[in-house]
Amino acid sequence: MIRDVVSVHSDATIKEVMQTFVEKKVGGVPIVDTQGKLVGIITDGDILRAIKPVDRRIQDYFSYVIYLEQQNLESRIHDIADQEVIRFAKTRGIVTVFPDDDMREVVLLLAKHHFKKLPVINQERRVVGVVSRGDAIRNIQQTMISGIS
């Protein structure tokens, strides 16, 4: 488990989160409130989906007119850069684990949901760590080695 967690506050902007991703070389972060409690998760995939240009389509079936306008990428980035990250984050049904959860449960959750990482929270929902696929693989590998010896 990684205990030195990179997180962002719920009022951070998309621009600030993207800067955090680049500087810290991470692909996702927990979003916390002022007390450090988990309120959401944002990933690089969420941001890519948010900046994807929007196709605007108006169809008038009576006159058979179709109006298509595709917003360009630069314009879309500009539109959302200063918006709060919480607008684009996953805020419901966040899958978490506790520090004392069994690694078997962690592996099952990572595999079932195809997650790369899971936030580790305490009883007050404060983020105390992040467990990754790599952590799970290292644990499994250690278990195999000790089981063979």
C-alpha positions as CSV (number, residue, x, y, z in Angstrom):
1,M,0.0,0.0,0.0
2,I,1.2,3.5,-0.8
3,R,0.8,5.7,2.3
4,D,2.1,8.9,0.8
5,V,-1.1,9.5,-1.2
6,V,-1.3,12.2,-3.9
7,S,-4.8,13.6,-3.7
8,V,-6.6,16.8,-4.7
9,H,-9.3,18.9,-3.0
10,S,-12.8,18.9,-4.4
11,D,-12.5,22.6,-5.4
12,A,-9.4,21.9,-7.6
13,T,-9.8,22.7,-11.3
14,I,-9.3,20.3,-14.2
15,K,-6.2,22.3,-15.1
16,E,-4.7,21.8,-11.6
17,V,-5.5,18.1,-11.6
18,M,-3.9,17.6,-15.0
19,Q,-0.8,19.4,-13.7
20,T,-0.8,17.1,-10.7
21,F,-1.0,14.0,-13.0
22,V,2.0,15.2,-15.0
23,E,4.1,16.4,-12.1
24,K,3.5,13.3,-9.9
25,K,3.4,10.8,-12.8
26,V,0.0,9.4,-11.7
27,G,-3.1,8.5,-13.7
28,G,-5.7,9.1,-11.0
29,V,-6.2,10.6,-7.6
30,P,-8.7,10.5,-4.8
31,I,-10.6,13.7,-4.2
32,V,-10.9,14.8,-0.6
33,D,-12.8,17.5,1.3
34,T,-11.2,19.9,3.8
35,Q,-11.1,17.2,6.5
36,G,-9.3,14.7,4.1
37,K,-12.5,12.6,3.7
38,L,-12.9,10.8,0.4
39,V,-15.6,12.5,-1.8
40,G,-14.6,11.2,-5.3
41,I,-12.1,9.7,-7.7
42,I,-10.7,11.3,-10.9
43,T,-8.7,9.4,-13.4
44,D,-6.9,10.3,-16.6
45,G,-9.7,8.5,-18.5
46,D,-12.3,10.7,-16.8
47,I,-10.5,13.8,-18.0
48,L,-10.1,12.5,-21.5
49,R,-13.8,11.7,-21.7
50,A,-14.5,15.3,-20.3
51,I,-12.4,17.0,-23.0
52,K,-13.6,14.9,-25.8
53,P,-15.1,17.3,-28.3
54,V,-18.9,17.4,-28.3
55,D,-20.9,16.7,-31.4
56,R,-23.9,19.0,-31.6
57,R,-26.6,17.6,-33.8
58,I,-29.9,19.2,-34.7
59,Q,-32.2,17.3,-36.8
60,D,-35.4,18.7,-38.3
61,Y,-37.3,15.8,-39.8
62,F,-39.8,18.0,-41.5
63,S,-37.4,19.8,-43.7
64,Y,-34.7,17.1,-43.6
65,V,-32.1,19.5,-42.3
66,I,-29.2,18.2,-40.3
67,Y,-26.9,20.6,-38.6
68,L,-23.6,19.2,-37.3
69,E,-21.1,21.2,-35.4
70,Q,-18.1,19.6,-33.9
71,Q,-16.3,21.5,-31.2
72,N,-12.6,21.3,-31.6
73,L,-10.3,19.9,-28.9
74,E,-8.6,23.1,-28.0
75,S,-11.9,24.8,-27.5
76,R,-13.2,22.0,-25.3
77,I,-10.1,22.0,-23.2
78,H,-10.5,25.8,-22.8
79,D,-14.1,25.4,-21.8
80,I,-13.5,23.0,-19.0
81,A,-10.0,23.9,-17.8
82,D,-11.2,26.1,-14.9
83,Q,-14.1,24.0,-13.9
84,E,-14.0,22.1,-10.6
85,V,-12.8,18.5,-10.9
86,I,-15.7,17.2,-8.8
87,R,-18.0,17.9,-11.8
88,F,-16.3,15.2,-13.8
89,A,-15.3,12.8,-11.0
90,K,-16.9,9.6,-9.9
91,T,-18.6,10.5,-6.6
92,R,-21.0,7.6,-6.1
93,G,-20.4,3.9,-5.6
94,I,-16.7,4.4,-5.0
95,V,-15.1,1.1,-4.2
96,T,-12.7,1.3,-1.3
97,V,-10.9,-0.9,1.1
98,F,-9.8,-0.6,4.7
99,P,-6.2,-1.0,5.9
100,D,-6.9,-4.3,7.6
101,D,-8.8,-5.9,4.7
102,D,-7.5,-9.2,3.4
103,M,-5.4,-9.1,0.2
104,R,-7.8,-11.7,-1.3
105,E,-10.6,-9.2,-1.1
106,V,-8.4,-6.5,-2.7
107,V,-7.4,-8.8,-5.5
108,L,-11.1,-9.7,-6.1
109,L,-12.1,-6.0,-6.3
110,L,-9.2,-5.0,-8.6
111,A,-10.0,-7.9,-10.9
112,K,-13.8,-7.5,-10.8
113,H,-13.9,-3.8,-11.5
114,H,-10.7,-3.7,-13.7
115,F,-9.3,-1.0,-11.4
116,K,-5.6,-0.1,-11.4
117,K,-5.8,1.3,-7.8
118,L,-8.2,1.4,-4.9
119,P,-8.3,4.0,-2.2
120,V,-7.7,2.8,1.3
121,I,-9.8,4.6,3.9
122,N,-10.2,4.5,7.7
123,Q,-13.4,4.4,9.6
124,E,-13.9,8.2,9.2
125,R,-13.5,7.9,5.4
126,R,-10.2,9.7,5.5
127,V,-7.8,8.5,2.7
128,V,-4.9,6.7,4.4
129,G,-3.4,5.0,1.4
130,V,-3.8,3.5,-2.1
131,V,-3.4,-0.1,-3.0
132,S,-2.5,-0.9,-6.6
133,R,-2.4,-3.9,-8.8
134,G,1.4,-3.9,-8.3
135,D,0.9,-4.2,-4.6
136,A,-1.4,-7.2,-5.1
137,I,1.1,-8.9,-7.5
138,R,3.9,-8.3,-5.0
139,N,1.8,-9.8,-2.2
140,I,0.8,-12.8,-4.3
141,Q,4.4,-13.4,-5.4
142,Q,5.6,-13.2,-1.7
143,T,2.9,-15.7,-0.8
144,M,4.0,-18.1,-3.5
145,I,7.6,-17.9,-2.5
146,S,6.9,-18.5,1.1
147,G,4.5,-21.3,0.2
148,I,7.2,-23.0,-1.9
149,S,10.0,-22.7,0.7
